[in-house]
Amino acid sequence: MSSQNDPLEQKQVSDLIHAGYVVDLVLQHEVNELDQNQFFLYAKYRSNMRPIYTQRNAHRSYTNLERAVDWGKRMGFRQVSVTIDYSSYLEPGEE
């Protein structure tokens, strides 16, 4: 596999999991330009964190946390973590 920043496709993720690697699913939360939640998927194994891409060469993401977790379970991930950057949120009363 290539460098740490190169994306993984779904088949590569599946191959890593089925080869016995401990691969964790990391969901990075962001708020998009339409003020919608977006959860971007990353695979973490050893000391590598790599984005997971779709077959259409786009970063795999979900707007629904439950669907993102369900996808990870179907793929065979055993652990999921979520990261949230609070700097993208307004303080109460700010608008």
Secondary structure, DSSP 8 states (H G I E B T S, - for coil): ---TTS-EEHHHHHHHHHTT--EEEEEEEEE-TTS-EEEEEEEEETTEEEEEE-TTSSB-EESSHHHHHHHHHHHT-S-EEEEE-GGGS--TT--
